[in-house]
């Protein structure tokens, strides 16, 4: 008799744990996308090229990971790509909670992370 009363509660707890795990995974995917964007930008030779490379790298990382993010944005600080400067990439995207957790929850969450990558100190100036 007690098992009949406790089972729905245990299932609810289990589903909540799974939903939080999926949310954590989505945040890790955005973290990886930020790292990929920063690295790609630090290898570019011009600011324009850096922005294009960073956006492509972030899009590819999110797509390959099967992220439920929509409309990813990449903000980049390049320091004119001078040797030794640090490139900063901030990737943000909006994830639908229903798609992310596979539960049909209403609403959405914005996932954001920032990564840094140094420009090689021994390369020639752009």
ABEGO torsion letter per residue (X at the ends): XAAAAAAAAAAAAAAAAAAAAAAAAAAAAAAAAAAAAAAAAAABABAAAAAAAAAAAAAAAAAAAGBABBGBBBBBBAGGGBBGBBBBBBBBBBBBAAAAAGAGBBEBBBBBBBBBBBBBAABBBX
